[in-house]
Each structure stands twice: as C-alpha cells, then as structure tokens.
Amino acid sequence: MTEHVEWSDVEAPAAAPAVTPADAADAARLVAFGLQPKLQPARDQEYTELLRRYREDGAFARLADAVATGLGLVVLEVSARAGMAVTAAEDSVFAVRMGDYARRTTADSADRFLHGLAHLAVAALAFPRPEDLADDSYIGRVTVNGVDAFVRQACRRLEERAEESGENTDPVTDAPGLEAAWRIWARRSATGATKDARRPAASTTGIVAKALGFLTESGFLQRTGDDHGGTYRTTARYQLQVRDMAGGAALSELLELGVVTETGGTATLLPAEDTDDLDLVADAGLPFHS
C-alpha cells in the first residue's frame, strides 16, 4: 500500500535570497571603483570592504560580474592588489580606439601605426618573458629613450629580414601592420627640434612619451623619475592587461625578433651599435581596439 503524502508535508527548496536595490547599488559601486584605475584599494575603506564581499559572497560576485558585463566590461581579476581590474570589450562605451587616440595627438593618419607600435613596444619591453607575466610580484621598468631604442633595433631586425627575403624595403605609409610601421618609424627623427627645445609630438620619443603618459593616466604605469626621457614602473593592472593581449600576433612578433635578451636573470635591452647616446636602462601595456 502506497503511503499518501500531502503536498503541504513536502519541504520546498529554499528560495535564493532576493537581490535588493542596495545589493545592486553596491555591485555597481564596486564596478565604478574598478573604472578608477589609479585608485588603490588599500586607500579606500569602502572599496576594500566591497572587494572582501566579492570574494566571500558568491551571489554578490555574480551580481557585480553581471553589472560589468552589461556595461561591456570584462573582469580580469578582483583582488586586494589590483582591485576590480576590468577591460573594455570592443563594443563597450568605455572602449578606447587607437584611431581616436592617435587623432588627439596628430592629424597624420600614418602616425596611427606608430602610436600602436609604441604601445606594443612598451608591453613587450615591460614583460619580455612569459614568467614575468605569470609572476604577480614582477615589476617591469621602462624609459622613453629605452622604448625608442628598442623599437629602432626591432626596425633593423625587420629590415634585415625583409632584405633576406627579397622584399621591397621602400616605405609604405598607407598599409597597416607591423611591417608598415617599422618603415615609417625608422625614417622618423628620434627627437626632432623646436625653437624652445621641447620634444616634438611627432618625433618617435614624443610618440613614446605620449604612450607612457597615457598609460600612467590610465593607472597602468607609475612615473618614477625624469632620467632617460622619463622612467616608469608597471602596476598590477598593466600586468593583467598585457596578459590579456599576450596572444596577439604583433606583440608575439616583436618578442620573437630577439631584441630583448636575458642577462643575469633579468630582462634587458640588447644594445644596438649606434644607440649609445640613448642611455639604455637595465631591467627595462590598453589595450586598444582597432
């Protein structure tokens, strides 16, 4: 005989806690903190508390992730060292496009590729080895003159490769890609000259300085001094950004040129024959959308 069970006797599954407006506001607040890349969690008690809640409360973490996704953001990491590190998806209102970035600096469309190459070079030089990207404690160091010297040596390697394969080495200013960019960079003055001794924005060191300044304003680098045209160190956020872009073909191609070597366990520049005056520094990433 089958025992009859009243529906009222069956225990209903526990309902998931309802999301309150206050929870949604807190999740949005955490994402807002993440959009302030220069803000350090350790210096803001509310930010620190929201990060703790994200790590300990799975429902809140999912809510914050959903808010970020709705804004077209990708969460790279949520931790005490990096805060809520986010990057913009291609269709996000927060996406920065290289074309817009370059146009703010120059009206010359060819320079767009030089600005892109400068950012690639900074990332490659800041984290030249896979283990540097994997090590959360690693801090990359770059300088304006060092990045320019790195690119110029990469230009020589690319030119040698083109000559060996019998390719045309005349500059092609309207073709995108690394091969076009090196031809333009190699023929551009490193410093130029102005009547008041300022560094022209169109010079290659001016382009590098613009890139490093932008990365500093974006919370990816910290300026540490004025030597060698300006010295900078990487932040946890920049390491996460470069990890995200590390599979890119152009960055891989730069690294494969062998311009960066290991000396005594630290990454450094391989000196070029005619760059002694550039003061290469030992122990020397926006991720943009096209």
ChimeraX attribute file (.defattr): number of C-alpha atoms within 10 A of each C-alpha:
attribute: neighborCount
match mode: 1-to-1
recipient: residues
	/A:1	3
	/A:2	4
	/A:3	5
	/A:4	6
	/A:5	8
	/A:6	7
	/A:7	8
	/A:8	7
	/A:9	7
	/A:10	8
	/A:11	7
	/A:12	8
	/A:13	6
	/A:14	6
	/A:15	6
	/A:16	7
	/A:17	7
	/A:18	8
	/A:19	11
	/A:20	9
	/A:21	9
	/A:22	9
	/A:23	15
	/A:24	15
	/A:25	13
	/A:26	18
	/A:27	25
	/A:28	18
	/A:29	17
	/A:30	24
	/A:31	24
	/A:32	14
	/A:33	22
	/A:34	23
	/A:35	18
	/A:36	15
	/A:37	22
	/A:38	17
	/A:39	15
	/A:40	17
	/A:41	22
	/A:42	12
	/A:43	9
	/A:44	11
	/A:45	10
	/A:46	15
	/A:47	23
	/A:48	18
	/A:49	12
	/A:50	22
	/A:51	22
	/A:52	14
	/A:53	16
	/A:54	22
	/A:55	13
	/A:56	11
	/A:57	11
	/A:58	11
	/A:59	16
	/A:60	19
	/A:61	18
	/A:62	13
	/A:63	18
	/A:64	24
	/A:65	20
	/A:66	17
	/A:67	19
	/A:68	22
	/A:69	15
	/A:70	11
	/A:71	16
	/A:72	19
	/A:73	24
	/A:74	17
	/A:75	18
	/A:76	16
	/A:77	15
	/A:78	17
	/A:79	15
	/A:80	15
	/A:81	15
	/A:82	21
	/A:83	25
	/A:84	26
	/A:85	24
	/A:86	23
	/A:87	23
	/A:88	22
	/A:89	18
	/A:90	15
	/A:91	11
	/A:92	15
	/A:93	11
	/A:94	14
	/A:95	17
	/A:96	17
	/A:97	14
	/A:98	18
	/A:99	17
	/A:100	11
	/A:101	17
	/A:102	22
	/A:103	13
	/A:104	9
	/A:105	15
	/A:106	14
	/A:107	10
	/A:108	10
	/A:109	13
	/A:110	18
	/A:111	22
	/A:112	20
	/A:113	24
	/A:114	25
	/A:115	23
	/A:116	25
	/A:117	24
	/A:118	27
	/A:119	25
	/A:120	28
	/A:121	26
	/A:122	29
	/A:123	27
	/A:124	24
	/A:125	28
	/A:126	29
	/A:127	29
	/A:128	25
	/A:129	16
	/A:130	10
	/A:131	10
	/A:132	18
	/A:133	21
	/A:134	13
	/A:135	10
	/A:136	13
	/A:137	10
	/A:138	16
	/A:139	18
	/A:140	24
	/A:141	24
	/A:142	29
	/A:143	30
	/A:144	27
	/A:145	27
	/A:146	29
	/A:147	30
	/A:148	25
	/A:149	26
	/A:150	24
	/A:151	25
	/A:152	21
	/A:153	25
	/A:154	24
	/A:155	24
	/A:156	17
	/A:157	17
	/A:158	20
	/A:159	19
	/A:160	14
	/A:161	13
	/A:162	14
	/A:163	12
	/A:164	9
	/A:165	9
	/A:166	9
	/A:167	11
	/A:168	10
	/A:169	14
	/A:170	9
	/A:171	16
	/A:172	15
	/A:173	15
	/A:174	11
	/A:175	12
	/A:176	12
	/A:177	13
	/A:178	20
	/A:179	17
	/A:180	19
	/A:181	25
	/A:182	26
	/A:183	20
	/A:184	18
	/A:185	23
	/A:186	18
	/A:187	12
	/A:188	15
	/A:189	14
	/A:190	22
	/A:191	18
	/A:192	16
	/A:193	12
	/A:194	9
	/A:195	5
	/A:196	6
	/A:197	9
	/A:198	11
	/A:199	18
	/A:200	16
	/A:201	16
	/A:202	20
	/A:203	17
	/A:204	30
	/A:205	25
	/A:206	22
	/A:207	28
	/A:208	30
	/A:209	22
	/A:210	21
	/A:211	24
	/A:212	27
	/A:213	18
	/A:214	16
	/A:215	22
	/A:216	20
	/A:217	14
	/A:218	17
	/A:219	19
	/A:220	25
	/A:221	26
	/A:222	19
	/A:223	18
	/A:224	13
	/A:225	12
	/A:226	11
	/A:227	13
	/A:228	16
	/A:229	17
	/A:230	17
	/A:231	21
	/A:232	24
	/A:233	19
	/A:234	23
	/A:235	23
	/A:236	19
	/A:237	25
	/A:238	29
	/A:239	25
	/A:240	22
	/A:241	20
	/A:242	23
	/A:243	18
	/A:244	15
	/A:245	18
	/A:246	19
	/A:247	10
	/A:248	11
	/A:249	10
	/A:250	18
	/A:251	20
	/A:252	14
	/A:253	14
	/A:254	24
	/A:255	20
	/A:256	11
	/A:257	15
	/A:258	14
	/A:259	23
	/A:260	23
	/A:261	16
	/A:262	13
	/A:263	12
	/A:264	7
	/A:265	8
	/A:266	13
	/A:267	21
	/A:268	23
	/A:269	23
	/A:270	17
	/A:271	18
	/A:272	15
	/A:273	7
	/A:274	9
	/A:275	16
	/A:276	10
	/A:277	9
	/A:278	17
	/A:279	15
	/A:280	24
	/A:281	18
	/A:282	15
	/A:283	17
	/A:284	24
	/A:285	30
	/A:286	24
	/A:287	22
	/A:288	18
	/A:289	13
	/A:290	10
